[in-house]
Amino acid sequence: MDSSQLHVAILSSPGMGHLIPVLVLGNRLATHHNIKVTILAITTSSSSAETEFLKKSNGKKTIEIIPVPSVDISHLIDSSTKVFTQLRLLVREALPGIRSVIASMNHRPDSLIVDIFCTQILPIAEEFNIPKYAYHPTTAWTISLALYCQVFDKEIEGEYVDLKEPLKIPGCKALRVDDVVDPLLDRSDQQYEEYIKLGMEYASFDGILINTWEDLEPETIKALRNNDKLRSVLKVPDFPIYPIGPLRRTIETTERDEVIQWLDKQNHESVLYVSFGSGGTLSSQQIIELAWGLELSQQKFVWVIRPPCDGDADSAYFNSAEKEMREYLPEGFLTRTKDMGLVVPMWAKQVEILGHSSVGGFLSHCGWNSTVESLTNGVPMIAWPLYAEQKMNAAMLAEEVGVAIRPEILPAKKVVRREEIEGMVRMLMQTNEGKGIREKAKKLKMSAENALNEGGSSCNSICELVKDIRSRLL
């Protein structure tokens, strides 16, 4: 290794939704800034997709990937333990293994970058005297909430969901109580305590990377940088903010599978893509209503479908099982829609699909990886949030940015009926209002490209980060 070459270690928590942004960041630092990157990936024993994804990524040689062995937390959880808490516990129990990996490195990292669930690494970073940065792979608005929540914890009595007024974060869009992140729904649940700790840990890092860009959230980013009240609450003189996005996966193959070949035959921007991410599930009843809504709309579609789950919407996060589609779709649906759309079980090449000229809309759970992939392709959305921060993402996309429409009532609260689904699909794909939303999405695509180009705001922000890491080594 060149003695002048920086070595950065990036720590990822389990789950495809966390691995993907960490790997994308690592590849960006390696290919654009000549940095040696080591990914420390905490794995779970239950995810074969995760293991295969890591093997494939490790074969590229631009970055080194070291899996951190999975840990058993079965003695710490029960059937009611939420995914947010499980992820925090998984990382906590993996800390000794992470420390061993870092201690055994021939060349100690010049800095550590950790994702949202790995902020508990602070003692290890301090022990080895390694500069430490947190990577928040979603919006500036959601990290503002995480940082400011310790204020709400002291000032608000009772449950947040019972409040009559929105939550007010200085300098940011007010947050409706219906849109708060899942850990704030019940103050007696362990995930609430874990979320408050997360916000406090963020404030102890040397800087925070955010997968957003200046033009997308100008006011919120400005508030994070210049918020005296926030700094006084966090008891820190300053914490640099680095908007480095929108970082996303690139198309990795020219192989044209069945879905892409089908899209090749469709008209320009005529197809609605429907997917709820790697961990989102719908109830049996909601799948039936969605199927009928798509059929009634008479619009072309590609639907990536997972078996129904009548528990929590994030219940497939650590586990998923294939089930015959005909068992849970309306009788005759696949036959009636065979010329109208494709139903794809479990997984599809999302980046390639969203980048296809035939795709004109995306019905999405609004996970930030999917959102960024949609926005950077200029594809407008029907926002269908299920869990985590997705409700905040949906609110921002629909009300602030104007590139999405969403159901009248949150899907997490009530089954969205076929008539409303039909209406939203037709509006987005057929009407002048939908055309206006599409035009905004295309402008945002250009803005995203400009941010990452040389001289753009995010490109400059990454350069500032690299400069800061080097300065701490002097």
DAQUI-V404406 format. One record per residue. PHI is phi as a letter, one per 40 degrees, with the letter a starting at -180 (999 if undefined). OMEGA is omega in whole degrees, 0 to 359 (NA if undefined). NEAR is the number of other ideal C-beta (glycine too) atoms within 8 Angstrom. Layout:
# DAQUI-V404406
PHI:OMEGA:NEAR
PHI:OMEGA:NEAR
This chain:
# DAQUI-V404406
999:176:6
d:184:4
c:179:4
c:183:3
c:177:9
c:174:11
b:181:13
b:173:16
b:179:14
b:183:16
b:181:15
b:172:14
c:184:13
c:175:14
h:181:14
d:181:11
c:178:11
c:179:14
c:185:14
d:181:10
c:178:15
c:179:16
c:178:12
c:177:11
c:180:15
d:179:14
c:179:12
c:180:12
c:182:13
c:188:13
c:183:7
c:186:6
b:177:11
f:180:4
b:172:11
c:185:11
b:173:15
b:177:14
c:172:16
c:187:13
b:175:12
c:185:15
b:172:13
b:183:11
c:187:5
c:188:5
b:177:12
c:179:5
c:178:9
d:181:13
c:180:9
c:180:8
c:178:10
c:179:13
c:180:8
c:181:7
c:182:11
c:182:8
c:185:6
c:175:7
g:177:4
c:178:8
b:176:13
b:179:8
b:177:10
b:177:9
c:173:7
c:186:11
d:179:7
c:180:10
b:181:8
c:177:6
b:184:10
d:180:5
c:183:5
b:185:7
b:171:9
b:185:4
c:182:3
c:183:4
c:183:10
c:183:12
c:179:11
d:179:12
c:180:13
d:180:12
c:178:12
c:180:14
c:178:12
d:180:16
c:182:14
d:181:8
c:181:10
c:185:13
d:178:11
d:178:6
c:178:10
c:180:14
c:180:10
c:180:8
c:181:11
c:182:15
c:184:7
c:182:5
c:177:10
c:177:2
b:182:7
d:180:8
d:176:12
c:173:10
a:175:13
b:172:15
b:184:13
b:180:12
c:192:14
d:182:12
c:184:11
b:181:12
c:178:12
c:182:9
c:185:14
d:181:11
c:180:6
c:178:11
c:180:11
c:179:7
d:182:7
c:179:9
f:181:4
b:174:11
d:190:12
b:181:13
b:177:15
c:177:15
b:179:15
c:191:13
c:177:12
b:193:12
c:174:16
c:181:13
c:182:12
c:178:13
c:174:14
c:178:15
c:181:15
d:180:12
c:187:13
c:186:13
c:178:12
c:174:12
c:178:8
d:182:10
d:181:8
c:188:6
c:186:5
b:175:8
b:179:2
g:184:5
c:180:8
c:184:12
c:179:8
c:182:6
c:179:11
c:182:2
b:176:5
c:175:8
c:183:12
b:176:7
b:184:11
d:176:9
g:185:11
b:171:12
d:177:10
c:185:8
b:176:14
c:182:8
c:178:11
c:186:8
b:182:9
c:180:14
c:185:11
d:182:9
c:180:11
c:184:10
c:184:9
a:185:7
c:180:7
c:181:4
c:182:10
c:182:8
c:176:13
c:179:12
c:180:7
c:180:12
c:177:14
c:179:11
c:179:9
d:180:13
c:179:13
c:179:10
c:179:12
d:186:15
c:182:11
c:180:7
c:181:13
c:178:9
i:181:12
b:175:14
c:181:13
b:181:15
c:178:15
a:177:12
a:190:14
d:184:10
c:181:9
c:184:14
b:186:13
c:184:8
c:181:9
c:178:14
c:177:14
c:180:9
c:178:14
c:183:14
c:190:7
b:186:7
c:182:10
c:181:6
c:180:7
c:180:13
c:180:11
c:178:7
c:183:9
c:180:11
f:175:5
b:180:8
c:183:3
a:169:5
a:184:12
d:178:9
b:181:11
b:173:13
c:190:14
b:187:13
c:4:14
c:176:14
c:181:11
a:176:10
c:174:9
b:177:5
c:189:7
b:183:5
a:176:6
c:180:3
c:185:4
b:182:6
c:185:7
d:182:6
c:181:12
c:178:12
c:178:9
c:179:10
c:179:13
d:184:9
c:185:5
c:179:9
c:181:6
d:175:6
f:183:9
b:189:10
b:173:16
c:176:18
c:184:15
b:178:12
a:182:13
b:174:12
g:185:11
c:184:8
b:185:11
c:177:14
b:175:14
b:175:11
c:178:10
d:182:8
c:182:7
c:177:12
c:179:13
c:180:11
c:179:13
c:179:14
c:180:11
c:179:12
c:178:17
c:181:16
c:181:11
c:182:10
c:181:12
g:176:5
b:176:13
c:182:10
a:165:13
b:184:16
b:174:12
c:191:14
b:174:10
b:180:12
d:181:9
c:174:11
a:184:11
c:173:5
b:179:4
c:182:8
c:181:10
c:188:12
c:178:9
c:186:11
d:181:8
b:185:10
a:174:7
a:182:7
b:178:5
c:181:6
a:182:7
d:187:4
d:183:10
c:180:6
c:186:6
b:173:10
c:178:13
d:181:7
d:177:4
g:185:6
d:184:10
c:179:10
c:183:6
c:185:8
b:186:12
c:178:6
c:186:3
b:184:10
a:176:10
b:172:9
b:187:10
b:181:11
c:166:9
g:191:8
a:175:7
a:180:9
c:190:9
c:182:11
c:179:12
c:181:10
c:182:14
c:178:13
c:182:8
c:184:11
c:180:5
c:185:13
c:183:17
b:180:13
a:184:15
b:172:15
c:194:11
b:174:15
c:178:12
g:165:16
c:190:13
c:176:13
d:180:13
c:180:14
c:179:13
c:179:13
c:178:13
c:183:14
c:182:15
c:173:11
b:178:10
g:183:9
b:178:13
c:192:14
b:160:16
b:187:14
c:184:13
b:186:14
c:182:14
b:185:13
a:179:11
f:184:9
c:187:10
c:179:12
c:177:14
c:178:15
c:181:17
c:180:15
c:180:13
c:183:13
c:184:14
c:191:12
b:181:8
c:187:8
c:176:11
g:180:8
b:182:11
a:167:14
b:180:10
a:181:9
d:181:9
c:178:3
b:182:7
d:178:9
d:179:12
c:182:8
c:188:6
a:177:6
c:177:8
c:187:13
c:185:8
d:182:10
c:179:8
c:178:11
c:177:16
d:181:12
c:180:8
c:181:12
c:180:16
c:181:11
c:183:11
c:190:15
c:189:12
b:192:7
c:176:8
c:177:5
c:176:7
c:178:13
c:179:8
c:178:8
c:180:14
c:180:12
c:177:8
c:179:12
c:180:15
c:176:9
c:179:8
c:176:14
d:179:12
c:178:8
c:180:11
c:179:14
c:181:9
c:182:9
c:184:15
c:177:12
c:179:8
d:183:4
g:178:5
c:187:10
c:182:10
c:175:14
d:178:12
c:181:9
c:177:11
c:177:14
c:177:9
c:177:10
c:180:13
c:178:12
c:180:8
c:178:12
c:180:13
c:183:9
c:181:7
c:179:9
c:183:7
c:NA:4
